Amino acid sequence: MISTIKDTLKEWISITDTFLTEYSLWIVLILLALVIFSLLAISWSIQYAREMKWRWKQSLMLAQKLHPEKGLEQNLSDLLEQIDTMVEAPTYVFYLYDDSKKVYLLKAVRHRSQGFGKVEPSYSGLVEYKKEQFLPPLSLVADSTIGKLEVMKVGEVQLLNIPIGDKEGLIRVGPMVRGNYSRQVERNISDFTEMMNQSLHQFIAMENIRNKANIIVSTGQALQRINSIALDSRVTIDFVLKLAVKVLNADGAFFCIRQDDVYQLTAASGTDPDLLQGFLQGEPAKKLFDLATEQEDIRLIRQNDDSFYQIPPYVAALGAEAFAIVDVSERRENPRSRMLMLWHKTEPTEDEWKDSYESLSILADNMREVLGYQMNLKKFSGSYVSILKTLAQIQDNLVPHTVGYSELMSRYSIVIAKEMGLEEDVIRDIALAAYLSNIGVIGISTDLVNKEGKFSDEEFELMKLHSEVGASIVQSTLGNERVSSYIMYHHERIDGNGYPKGLSGNNIPVGARIIAVVQTFLAIVNGRKYRDPVPFDKALQSLQSAAGAQLDEEIIGIFLTWFKKKQADPQISGRSLGVCWEMCCTPSSICENCPAYQRTDKNCWEIEGNNCQAHGKKCQTCYVRTETMTRKEAAFN
């Protein structure tokens, strides 16, 4: 048995020796191939790990250095600085494609400093002249060559052409020298541009929104300023007064209007208004104006004139040597009812006075004309209000869930203002501002007005302009600065994190704070096409949770107290707080087709076939019903 095993082992050894002798070369080659493959795999893994690490570092850099608030050009400059770490050259430029002009426009230029990997902004005239210096043109015509990542010759200069995205942008680096561009550099740049493309797209979108916003705001502010001068007599007088002081080289001036035989200061420049008010309310002012302009509209009073010593000491203490008094009123109807007075600390010469007299004569005629127009415009201001309200109604009625919105805004705002004990004229302005609070949306984009669903970040930034645009519209048409300010600031927050100015606390006008509370409440209880309304009790809880941060806590408390008083009325036990068409401010054109209209014997949701859907409501979620159900549950418990 043992001998048999030995024989078998000898036989296998013999076979193995024969195999190794005949195939030893092949075995060595196979083993060598396995070793080489393993080394290549290890090398590839190391290279891949390095590339992943490099990509991670670049991604981290993009996240850390690029921020929308820095502005597009600064972010482009930061991207050029990163390109500098990959390829060395004196100049780096960034172009963006302008689709309207079909060209690439130069947006950022950076030049290399002495140290590698550091580039600095370009300052014209500070780059030394070189024979092959790269002077980037302001624009480039888009052609097929621009879309390739390659080194190309432009004139006598070798440039690296780096396209970004699909015509999104273009980077050019140069002049290039031999040896500073390799396949590895090409891969790095290609990977980097792929990563930056999405960020660049977002920055361009944000910049477009910002530019459009700046145009809208700047235009609105300009129109608001112009129309304020045209429509508001106080702004007109202030503007003319400052202009007259400058043009006529006067040292100060004031304008006053006589009311109930007493002069009231309207505007002043170059002195303390309180000082002038004391003079104007006394008898000396009336005597001085009567004497000075008894025979003509304009009178220069010098130190050697008898009239000079009728000027009260505290006015003469201004140090003036001459006064010019101008009657700007309609002399036939109400002489000396509007008076302009300027003073000079150095008495004008005869020639200077002659020029000033002619200028003042023209100024007086123009002021009479403008102030007369403004008086007539005030008679038609009611027509402008009606037009703006009608536009707001049209906007409301475009979408079922906003039907009656502006009227609801106004009514609830009036309730709060009255509960706060505000003056009647303030309440009227709050009511109007609440009604027109969203009128600015009309001036932004009809596409956004009619959009279904939530806004994108860019669209939301554009929509935020509606408060400023709305304020400009109201100021331009009505000339009511208080209503305009309520509309302007109704999206400010108590904690200062609102827009457009970031006002906080009591720095926000009271009307704007009231409108903010009402607007938030209606947004919660009415819902949106993409979001169901919140039940009434939950809506009040949401409103309370916003107190002190987003909304005014005191105003919320007044609003909720009013609701509690309404709910405590025993006459509405088991019934809604009011009839649905009034609580929802639904137009009669919709209500006429509803069987619940004018019915007071039943709640609207108890009447079969009601027309709630026509104004964006469902009985199950409508706050007319949910408020009643909440009250019933509270009474039962």
KANOR-V240995 format. One record per pair of residues at least 24 apart in sequence whose C-alpha atoms are under 7 Angstrom apart, sorted by the first residue. I is the first residue (numbers start at 0). GAP is how many residues later the second one is. Records with the same first field share a line. If there is no record, write none. Layout:
I->GAP ; GAP
This chain:
67->135
71->131 ; 132 ; 135
72->34 ; 35
75->32
76->31 ; 33
80->37 ; 38
83->33 ; 35
84->32
85->99
86->93 ; 94 ; 98
87->92
88->84 ; 85 ; 86 ; 87
89->84 ; 85
90->43 ; 82 ; 83
91->80 ; 81 ; 82
92->78 ; 79 ; 80
93->76 ; 77 ; 78
94->74 ; 75 ; 76
95->72 ; 73 ; 74
96->70 ; 71 ; 72
101->40
102->36 ; 37 ; 38 ; 39
103->35 ; 36 ; 37 ; 38
104->33 ; 34 ; 35
105->32 ; 33
131->24 ; 25
132->42
133->40 ; 41
163->29 ; 33
164->32
205->252
208->249 ; 253
212->249 ; 252
216->251 ; 252
219->249 ; 252
220->251
222->253
223->248 ; 251 ; 252
226->248 ; 249
227->247 ; 248 ; 251
230->143 ; 248
231->247
232->138 ; 141
233->32
236->30
237->29
241->27
247->108
249->92 ; 93 ; 94
250->92 ; 93 ; 94
251->90 ; 91
252->88 ; 89 ; 90
253->86 ; 87 ; 88
254->84 ; 85 ; 86
255->82 ; 83 ; 84
256->80 ; 81 ; 82
257->79 ; 80
292->34
296->29 ; 30
297->27 ; 28 ; 29
298->25 ; 26 ; 27
299->24 ; 25
318->26
319->24 ; 25 ; 26
320->24 ; 25 ; 26
321->25
327->36 ; 39 ; 40
328->39
380->97
383->93 ; 94
388->47
391->44 ; 47
399->214 ; 215 ; 216
400->125 ; 127 ; 128 ; 214 ; 215 ; 216
402->183 ; 212
403->180 ; 181 ; 182 ; 183
405->29 ; 30
406->28 ; 178
407->176 ; 177
408->25 ; 26 ; 109 ; 110
409->24 ; 25
411->106
412->101 ; 102 ; 105
415->142 ; 143
418->139
428->54
429->53 ; 81
432->50 ; 53 ; 54
433->81
436->50
437->28 ; 32
438->31
439->26 ; 27 ; 29 ; 30
440->25
442->26
452->77
485->25 ; 26
486->25
489->25 ; 26
490->25
492->56 ; 57 ; 58
493->54 ; 55 ; 56 ; 57 ; 58
494->54 ; 55
512->39
513->41
515->35
516->34 ; 39
524->98
532->88
534->86 ; 88 ; 91
535->87 ; 90 ; 91
536->90 ; 93
573->58
574->28 ; 53
575->27 ; 48 ; 49 ; 52
579->24 ; 44
589->24
